[in-house]
Structures are given as C-alpha cells and as structure tokens.
Amino acid sequence: MPAETVKPESQTKRRNFSRRHVLWPAKLEVGKHVFSCQIWNVSLGGARLRIDVPLKEGSEVVLDIPSRGRIPSVVSWSNEQGLGLSFQVGPDRVREMFHSGVAVLGLDNPPD
C-alpha cells in the first residue's frame, strides 16, 4: 500500500482562498531594506512572489503594492523560484485594498 501524502499546514492554509495568477510589480520591505519583486499570484490570504533575495521562513515583511497599499506579511515558504507570503491582515482588509479588483480577479470564488 502506498504511503499517504500529508500536506503541511501552511500548504493547506494557502488553499483557504482562491489564488489568481497575476504579474504585478511590488516592493518588499524587510526591516530597513526595500527590494523590488513581482507578484506571481495573489489571494485574500497571501501571495507568491519572485524576488532575488533569499528570505527565511517566518521573516516578518511588508508587501507594498503600488496604488493598493501595504500588507504586513510573514514568509511562509521560500525556495530558489520565489517565496510565499501569508498576509497578517484579515481577508476583509485585503478586499478593501483591491476594491472592484476582487470581483474581476475572482478572489471571492471558492478555492481551486
């Protein structure tokens, strides 16, 4: 009988919200440092970024999205292809930041 695959809690949490592929420029603030990055996908609970700076899981950061605002976040995973952020604000606050974009992106749809 094959071994059962168990998903880490962070991976399960990511799927509580619909994710949508985007390609948005953003800034990631890490302490006093600011790095350019690209948002590859976004949900009401977090985002996947492409950034050329390795960051440790658990690092506290702020994602700054032009014309949307700043979102306090924590690095939930990181590898050579990018990193995942868990937003430290509730989904209602993220909805406010994205205004009508929530419907256009389908972020209120059930998770994939």
N, C-alpha and C positions, 0 to 999 in steps of 0.2 A: 504494500500500500504506500503511495507517495506521501512524503512529509507535507503537512499542512503549512501553507504560507500565511504568516501573520503580519499584517501591515502595522508599522509603527503608529503610535497615537497621533503624531504630528501629520502623517500622511492621511489618516482618516479625517482629522480635523479640517484639512485643506478642502476636503470634498463636501463640507457642510454648505458650501456656497458654489454657485455656478462660476466657472472661470471662462474668460473670453480672451482670445488672442488679440494682442494689440502690439503696436510698435511705437512707443511714446518715449521721447527724451525726458529725463528727470535728473535730479541731483540726490545723492545720498549723503547725509550728514552723519559723520562718525566722530563723536567728540567735537574737537575744534576743526576737523578736516572735512572738506567737501569734495565728493567725487562725482564725475559725470557717469551716468548709466543709462540703460534702455530698459523700459518695462516691456516684457515679452508676453505676460498675461496678467490679468487682474481679476479679483473677485471682491466681494464685500468683506472678506476676512483676511486678504493678503495679496501678495503679488510675487511674480517670478521676475528676476532682474538679470541682465547681462552687465557685468561690471568686471574690470580688470584688476581688482584688488581682492585678495583673499580675506575673508572675514570669518571669525569663529562663530559657531552655533551659540546662541544666547546673547550675542552682542546687541546692545541697545542702539538703535539708529533712528534717524528721521528721514522719511521719504518725502522729497519736495517735488511735487508735480506742478509744472507751470500752469497757471490760470485755474488750478484746482485747489491747491493748498498743501499743507504739511501734515504728514501722518506719522505719529510716533509708532515705531515697529520694533520687532525683535527678529534676528536672523534665526529661522527655524531649520534651515539646512544650507549647505554650501558645498560646491564641487567645482571642477575646472570649467564647467559650462555655465555657471552662474550661481545664483542663490535664491532662496525663498524667504519671504518676509511674512510674518504674522502681524497683522495690524493690532495695535494696542488701544484701539478705539472701537466702539460698537458699530455694527452694520448700519444703524440709523445715521450715525455721523458720516460714514462713507457715502451713503445715499445723498445726504445734503451736499457733500463736496462735488459729486458727479451730476447733480441736478437732473436734467432731462436725459443725460447720457446713460443713466441706469436702464431706462427702457430701451434705448437704441442698442446698447450692448447686450441686453437680455440678462443683466446681472440678477434680476429677481426671479428668473426661471429656476426650476429645480436643477440640482447638480447633474452634471453629465454622468 
